[in-house]
Amino acid sequence: MLENLTTRLTSVIKNLRGQARLTESNIQDALRDVRMALLEADVALPVVRDFIQNVRQSALGTEVLTSITPGQAFIGVVHQELTRLMGEQASELNLATTPPAVILMAGLQGSGKTTSSGKLARWLREQQRKKVLLVSCDVYRPAAIDQLRTVAEQAGAQWFPSTPEQRPVDIALAARDYARTHYHDILIVDTAGRLGIDEAMMREISDLHEAVKPIETLFVVDAMQGQDAVNTARAFNDALPLTGVILTKLDGDARGGAALSVRHVTGKPVKFVGVGEKLTGLERFYPERMASRILGMGDVLSLIEDAQRNVDQTEAARLADKVRKGKGFDLNDFKAQIQQMRKMGGLSALMDKLPGVSGQALPAGADEKAVNRIEGIINSMTPLERSKPELIKASRKRRIAAGAGVQVQEVNRLLNQFEQAQKMMKMISKGGGIAKMMRGMKGMLPGM
């Protein structure tokens, strides 16, 4: 998501590189392109208007030092204003109340409330060490209650049973009493959504809010809704005292304007962003880091946090020791690295956070299917072949290809990619430096 916006803004900055200094004329030209980029990304018109005005004022007052170029000066201004637009500082969940702290989830049907409830429960359990109870007050959507029970089990949280015959307010009050007597720290209340905003929906969720008095009322919005997301956010904000926003499907193919608009329209901070369907796909929202990703500057801090949270440190230490001793990087290690990458969200998530490639589309053939195909080919090999790839000749290649359901050319391509990775590991063990290592990475993964 947002890759088109990143591409357009990067091209604007490139156009300024040939300029000697920032002038009113070249700032005006750059802002015209920035305005078009934001509108194409489906950012709300009032938000675009205010943003452009703020960038113009800041850019005209910016002194271009001899150590930086006009393009660098302009990108600094845009980064500053993007950060300000999205909230400047990361916003924490407010849990300072007598347990259980009630979190009410609101939003339209299909926005991802139930999945986000599970993701948030998992995040609170693992990151905050909280005892979490989940309850569904959605008595309208078929199987909504069963879906939340499944999600709660996957998240390692407890689930409070409810039935479609009950009133939502009665369900919420019973769950709160249960959470209090069973010493739960957090109660997450998943509410019913509608396909559109209606009076009955708003009245019901207002009654729920009045009954359970949540300390956090989070509006869950689908980033792929574009302008509609902004209008929906405004309607919910008028009906409920929202305390924050969760943006879902931020990894989708949407233009992503909701990410830039919703904070400005509601005045409420974006607290989390959801990526993917897995319950691990919930990230704290950092405005400054998101601004860096939009401008193609990457997000190294989030990448490091992902690695610390998801990478098997024992496995990483084993590989590092193996490489340092020059004991050979085999196909078992290659497969392990692919699995570690998948835990961190896959190749697209890594690229989105790497400086220089943030926001760019995946290279052709570098999608999740290609990574799965590599893993399937390695699984078709014998343990001996994985540890000694040099044994894999023509007859073995045919057998491996048949076992993995691919052509022999795919096996050859994998072996070539593995050789590139092997060379890279040799460079590291010999102290070849980062530059040589990065050159060695070319071709290590499919499509690169």
Secondary structure by P-SEA (a helix, b strand, c coil): caaaaaaaaaaaaaaacccccccaaaaaaaaaaaaaaaaaacccaaaaaaaaaaaaaaaaaccccccccaaaaaaaaaaaaaaaaaccccccccccccccbbbbbbbcccccaaaaaaaaaaaaaaccccbbbbbbccccccaaaaaaaaaaaaacbbbbbbcccccaaaaaaaaaaaaaaacccbbbbbbbbcccccaaaaaaaaaaaaaccccbbbbbbccccaaaaaaaaaaaaaaccccbbbbcccccccccccccccccccccccccccccccccccccccaaaaaaaaaccccaaaaaaaaacccaaaaaaaaaaaaaacccccaaaaaaaaaaaaaaccaaaaaaaccccccccccccccaaaaaaaaaaaaaccaaaaaccccccaaaaaaaaaaacccaaaaaaaaaaaaaaaaaaaaaaacccaaaaaaaaccccccc
